[in-house]
Amino acid sequence: MVADRAFLKGGRLGAGFGRLEAEIARILAALAATGAMRVEPAALQPAELLLDLYGEDIRARAFVTEDEGAELMLRPDFTVPIVRLHMAAGAEPARYVYCGPVWRRQAAGSERPREYLQAGVEVFDGTAPSERDAEVLGLILDALGDAPVRLVTGDMGLVLAAIDGLETTEARRRALRRHVWRPHRFHALLERFGPLHGAEAARRAEMLAAAGEGRVPELIARAGHRVGKRSAGEIAERVAGLAAEARTPALPQDAVDR
């Protein structure tokens, strides 16, 4: 319908538009919490620059027009337009927050909107990029609240920075970093470190209480013939590690979900 806007019914007038404006204000306030400046780049951008950066593929997904012999493109996203603003302002360290329409051509028959709102944060300070990415991601997730969305990222630096930021032991962070390239194992570890497995950890702690009393050699001797190549010292070290893991508090559920 002509009154609809992106995925919001009636978002262009009346009560629907009012709800949209209120939600935009809420999101911008949340994203600007760290002192970011609100900006709104021009809707029409030089096509040549965008084509140089994104390649000719962007031409098939963007709306292109011409004025005075120069090709212009309706902004397909905010990143490049904000970089242009930043450079024009002197390229000093800065933070920007934005929310506004972007335009993308869609395949025939697609139900995806050609115009929709995009909100976000851009940080320019030249230090610790992975940490800044993780900070921005945290701001966005906080702004989304309980919205039913699924995060997808291809930035492994961001994932590793998020692991480093977990409030847990270095042993757990090391295990997560080791298995980050194995998604199933990685997510299984996150679940294991989370609160849902607290009862299991408590049972393991009870079973390993003997290890804390220094009786591992006695347990090994009682077990009889040893299978495998681990020495008694290596087994004792492993049991001590399991005992320490069992005593480590669970990760909060929101950290597991993210």
Helices and strands as residue ranges (DSSP letters): H 14-31, G 32-34, E 37-38, E 44-46, H 47-54, G 56-60, E 64-67, E 70-74, H 79-88, E 94-103, E 115-124, H 129-144, H 156-164, H 170-178, H 183-193, G 195-197, H 198-207, H 209-212, H 216-223, H 232-247, H 253-257
